[in-house]
């Protein structure tokens, strides 16, 4: 096996030229086999095997600097820079991070997982090189899907001002996670079909030199082209056409569903549900969101679903998208546009619902502040994955959302404790015309608790916490999907300590129910807050601050800010003192102080 | 005077065609005269007088929807939609907001002041129109300077997918606030010199129809062109060439310095210092920043100043920029790129310093989180204007910064109390290689207090609050530029109530000095915090939360979150209970409870 002996970029350079296609085949097989076992970004990685081999054949990493945008397509790169074990040794499958990670290798320059950053990073690397009087190559790879993000454009625009070496490789597989959206993609298609010769050329128009290579999965052609570009003295775009999912028929024919997958059967392509290989996947908040929104769209021509290239997170399958017509808009990877677009829709009487992962909503902080909230536009934002039980990669942590949204005026941020409450809030929000509303979709799997969403209590326009159980001495305020964890704390206080604690479902993640908090002091001496997010700027901090000038003692439980990577959520809870035992004991300790 | 009788768009339509140039002249004179008296965005407004008159001649606002990007160039629009008084009646000069404001008029569709939003807003307006089955025109105006912001590109890319009316007017005056930067601008220049006919065309490349008009200050030519575009059935870019500062020689020949000005002498163009017309402007934090950074640049080839189109806020005059050469980079209006670019520079051993207004840094929230902080890149961010004494327009409030940055791991956010401490922190930060550092440049004018920045205490790598005066019972923790306000509270506690309070300069705006806070409890029962920012997610909240499970009572003073507009800072303080008298009285009340 070539791959076991080709562990460094030097090894790639030492191979016979004729061996390169064989190496590519072995890498492809290893990626498939390891992904079948532990899941992964299958389709993106299969597409860039040849490009990656060619890069390490031609350039001299880490002296030459190679930056992969998003970096979820770095499996081949990792295999060739000392980390083949994670793809060929079944005992070590999944051991390396799924993203670039400087802690793993000097060939990974940045930790990253969000899109559209690589050109700006390349500009910085090139400028630093020039300041230091060095002369290495800087190569950045960016996928066509990532081009629609505004940051990428800012990078291209600035790259054109550089008067030194920068090679920007546009890896064009004609596919974002779902299909691409925007006029730019018509230009890419025209460039592909004209073999790069058509008059319209967005890269040339932005002042960049340009070259096209159709054979993006031909390693020898790539080597030859890169060899010619090596040491070029100005910025150039190399536009290569690759096939997403290359070499694995199921992924190549349905790259959207094969963008990122869990374990699957290599022979059939059938996906397996981890732990229960024979059962279908359980229903999710995505499913019920897609169903509820599709029904609303059918009922009301003003309802518009919006996604920034991730329709599946809100349950919008290709079928539901087609059925929704103009009432479902995929803006491509462009969260900023999504929020500003939703602002104008909402101000014009429409009822936009933008569904987005918490981690990607970060891109639109200013648009939330300056467009949506300043204009008090009654749009709905559904924040998915906002939980320590969401993605556990440091690059995609989504539990900073309360801290991020907490400073925005005018917005309600609702945190439902169960699916019934979530659907009730979503339904209310569609018809609410006063303020922007964001909903923190629970991150720990569907929980049915009809008792928490009484049918007569479906107005969320004033901040009112729901007292689920009235007690005394200690009050447990447990936000959103951590309500049940708080319930267990309250139960333990009774069972272990004989304390009948008050148990509250606060429902509002950033606003205080001041009357309720004022009334607490009469019969409570200790308040405990729980939230599925960081403490700094979070909800508990706000509660604690409000009570800090009263005799009530408050202890907040949440996650210390930081970038934990590939953590075990339950271990993270324990590290932050969030075991039921410890939280109950802390309440009792404070009570007895 | 035509202008006094032309108060609505209908009036513009009723004028004889030959009167239109006269109306333009009157509007220009009124803008100049009112701006000379009260200041304003002189150059941008002078450039679009003809365009605005033509828009209201041809289109039927508010049925047709007109959106001005940034909206600091809406003076002519305001004059023609019922608000001429604010430009022609000396008693009412400055009465209307300097930005679009829906509370003033139904012709102002959105409150806005940040750039690059108008195309996305136009897409939303057009989509809402199409959903409702209406047929009005949607017109968005965007300046060339705003084109470099990524959101604008996201908007253009999505606009190309629209299959209905949208007229995007690119108001090209070949000038951002300072000069333009990026490859895009070479294309705009080529388009201007070729009268729109050159092969390279960034708008066509993005899939948009395109038309060029060189005579952007010829009202009749504009009317004719817009008339042809009215009711067009698809998106089109109308690229018009205008002259920034048109009709006022000082502004036309130096549009950077005339972008926004205070009062000036109309005859000579000499700028007046408000209140002291005969004296030169006082020195500012911009001045000392420019001096300190220029010296560092001369000393150390790795220091790089970065601006996103606002070099003057960090004191970089055209002369200092020229002297810095490659060590000063203006990325254009592109805050996202600036942060990601700085990340790569810092990770490559360079020492980037990005100076930015707090309100514009919001654009880069995700890049701060995902690029800078996740990669722990030792860049420096100088946050200017972050104070209630900064810009008082609701669109540009810059005192949300602590709340915004407080959730970011790895970053130190320093809040100096005076100029000596600021310079000490800046100097330390340049050589600090561990973490990203942001510095909250004081917002209330240069304060010299050498006593607060002892020469032996210039290491800010560990969080340590500076106890300026040791007392007991009450501790006053007063952050950054509110230190002196806190000092006055402490002094009043002594003078009025005989309480020798402890007085602390905390220096760190988002991090807790836990040892110090733990030690407080021994001799203090009340802690008062002051900060020049919003309370929600702010610094005081963090302190209060930390102390909430101890017997110490904490009262936080800061600003309630909201969008106050054109407020008086001292009134805002009073509304938030931040008079010296009230803060001292509150401390005493809590002490006696």
Interface residues (C-beta under 8 A of the other chain):
Chain A: X102 X109 X110 X111 X112 X113 X114 X117 X120 X121 X122 X123 X124 X125 X127 X128 X129 X130 X131 X132 X148 X149 X150 X151 X152 X153 X154 X155 X156 X157 X158 X159 X160 X161 X181 X182 X183 X184 X186 X187 X199 X200 X201 X202 X204 X205 X206 X207 X208 X301 X302 X304 X326 X327 X329 X331 X332 X334 X336 X337 X340 X341 X342 X343 X344 X345 X347 X348 X349 X350 X352 X359 X360 X362 X363 X365 X366 X367 X369 X370 X371 X373 X374 X375 X394 X395 X400 X403 X404 X406 X407 X408 X409 X410 X510 X534 X535 X536 X537 X540 X541 X542 X544 X545 X547 X548 X549 X550 X553 X554 X555 X556 X561 X562 X563 X590
Chain B: X102 X109 X110 X111 X112 X113 X114 X117 X120 X121 X122 X123 X124 X125 X127 X128 X129 X130 X131 X132 X148 X149 X150 X151 X152 X153 X154 X155 X156 X157 X158 X159 X160 X161 X181 X182 X183 X184 X186 X187 X199 X200 X201 X202 X204 X205 X206 X207 X208 X301 X302 X304 X326 X327 X329 X331 X332 X334 X336 X337 X340 X341 X342 X343 X344 X345 X347 X348 X349 X350 X352 X359 X360 X362 X363 X365 X366 X367 X369 X370 X371 X373 X374 X375 X394 X395 X400 X403 X404 X406 X407 X408 X409 X410 X510 X534 X535 X536 X537 X540 X541 X542 X544 X545 X547 X548 X549 X550 X553 X554 X555 X556 X561 X562 X563 X590
